[in-house]
């Protein structure tokens, strides 16, 4: 139990540190949906750093597997469900003005009221979805 707690704490510190370094070095919020959206045409001069940032996400999992010796399993749903989920996340990030990483990590750290409202909404919806899933089966 303590080991899992320490790993969670270490992961949180690393995420916070990475978001802080990104903001200090670029002046930008490390919101993944915004970084990905910039690859659609705006600010082509940022493409290299945006691609590097996004490539680092799955590379982090691979590095963890290599250096920890852990056999972390990655479970992906069927492609139709994955496409539907991706589209819903894209719509949600546009409606919410950002994603969980932008609001939950960076926005809350900056004490943004808008991010507090967005993060509270994310958490409440997640709780409702889990409860509904348990009821429906």
N, C-alpha and C positions, 0 to 999 in steps of 0.2 A: 504494500500500500504506500509506504513512504517513498519507495523507488519510483512509482508512477507519479506521485505528487512532485517529486524533484524533477522528473522529466517534463512534466507539464509546466512547471515553473521555468525551467531552462528554455523550453520552446517559446513561452510567452516573452521572456527577456530577449531572445533572439529576434522575434518578430518586431518587438518594440524598438530594439536597437537598429534593425534594418530599416524600419520606417523612418526613424530619426536620421540615420545616415543619408537616406535617399532625400529627405527634405532639406537637410543641411547642404548637401552637395548639388542639388538641382533646383531647390526652391519650390519643389512640387510635392503634392500629396501622393503617397504610394497607394492609390486606389487602383485596383487591377482592372476594373471595367473602364475607367478613364484612360489608362495606359493602353489597353487593347483598342479602345475606340479611336485613339490617335493614329492607329495603323490604317485607318480607313481613308486617309487622305490629308488630314490636317497636320501641319507641322512636320513635313518630311525630314527636316533636319534632326528630329528627335527619334526617328525610326530605329537607328542603331541601338540607342540606349533602351528604348522600349522593348525591342526584340530581345536584348540581353536580359532585361528584367524578367520578361515572360519566360524565356528559356531557363532561367534560374529556378523557376518554380518546380518543374519535374526533376531538374538536376539535383535539387536539394534532397528529394526522396532517394534518388540513386546513390548519392554520396552517403546518406544515412545507412542504406543497405550495405554499401561496401565497407564503411568504417566501423559500423556497429556489429556486423555479422548477423544482424536481424533479418529474418525472412518476412518482411512486411508484405502482406498480400494487398493487391490493388484489385478491387471488385468494380467492374464497370457494368452498368445496366445495358440492355439492348440498345441498338443504335437509334431506333425510333424514339425511345424514352429519353435518350441522351440529347437528341436534337430538340425535342419538345422542351426539356428542362433548360437547355441553353437559350432557346428563344424566350422562355418565360423570365429567365434571369436577365436577359438583355432588356426586355420591356420594363421589368421592375427597376433596374438600375437607372433607366431613363426617367421613369416616373418619380423615383426617390432621389434623383440628383446624385447618385453614387451607389457604391456597393458596400458590402459588409466590411471589407478591409478599409475602404476610404472613410466611411462613417465610424465604424466600430473601433478601429485602431487609431487612425489619425485624427478624426474629428473629435472623438471623446478626449483624446490627449490635449487637444486645443480648446477644450471646454465649449465646443460649438453646440448651442441649443438645438439647431436643426439636426445635427448628428445624434444628439441624445434622443430626439423624437424618432428618428429613423431607426436607430439601434433598438430602441424599445419596441418598435413595430416589428422588426426582424425577429426578435426574441419571442414576442407574443405569438406571432404567426407560427413560428417553429414549434412552440409548445402546443398550439392548437392542432397542428398537423400531426405531431406525434400522438397526441391524445386520440385524434380521429382514427389514425392508423391502428392504434391498439384496440379501439372499439370495433372497427370494421374488420380488422384481422389482416 
